[in-house]
Structure formats: structure tokens, C-alpha cells
Amino acid sequence: MPSKENSLIQPEINIGTLGHVDNGKSTLVQALTGIWTSKHSEELRRGITIRIGYADAYFYRASARNDLGDKQRAIRDYFEVIKLDPKSEGAYFNRGTLREKTGNIQGALEDFNKSIELNPEFTEAYIQRGYIRI
């Protein structure tokens, strides 16, 4: 069990889609997340998803690396999460927390600000940002 000091924000649910070609999976994902999953020309031509970015896998690995004390590699994993899912306020928040712990105060402030921009009701991001500014 991670210590309270090392615990970070993680997604609480994963939802997958399964079905035949052209039955609305990508449309459903876009309606829920705002992200169109078919990105490559071959995907669009064939109506299938060939490569899916596994942001959650990086997210959970980053959390595990943090729990093991490997903050730099955890930070790198959060960069991958953000590359795959730029709207992940939890990834920005967690990366900000780790950046602050490793002395990158400016980077931490940028991450907390982005978390708040993405989710203005993210109270913990305001609190962490406030600690840095004190």
C-alpha cells in the first residue's frame, strides 16, 4: 500500500469498447472524451483502430515507480501520459507533485496551473500550488 506521502491521483475507472467495424466505438469514445481515436490514414480508410495510446498503463507505471522511489522515471512516464492524453489533469497534478519534490518548482507550478485550467474544481491542485507560492 502506498504511503500517504507518495499517494497520487489516479483514474478511478477504465472503460473499453469492443465491437465490429463501423458500429460506433470511435464515435462513443469521442462523445465521452472529446478525443477521436482513429488517427492514422489507414485507420480512417479501413474504419478500424490500429494503434491505441495506453495512457493509463503509463499512469499506473508512473505511480508504481514513485512508490518505489524512482521519481525521475515516474516523471518521464507522466510526460508520456500527457502526450497521449493532454486533458489528464491527474497526470499534470502528479507530475507537478513529483517535480516539486525533485526541486523543479517552475515545472511544478506550470503543471498545477494546467491541472486547474483543465479542471477548475480540482481543489488539491490549488492547495499544492499554494504551498509552492508560500
Secondary structure, DSSP 8 states (H G I E B T S, - for coil): ---TTT-----S-------STTSSHHHHHHHHHS-----SHHHHHHTS------HHHHHHHHHHHHHTT-HHHHHHHHHHHHHH-TT-HHHHHHHHHHHHHTT-HHHHHHHHHHHHHH-TT-HHHHHHHHHHH-
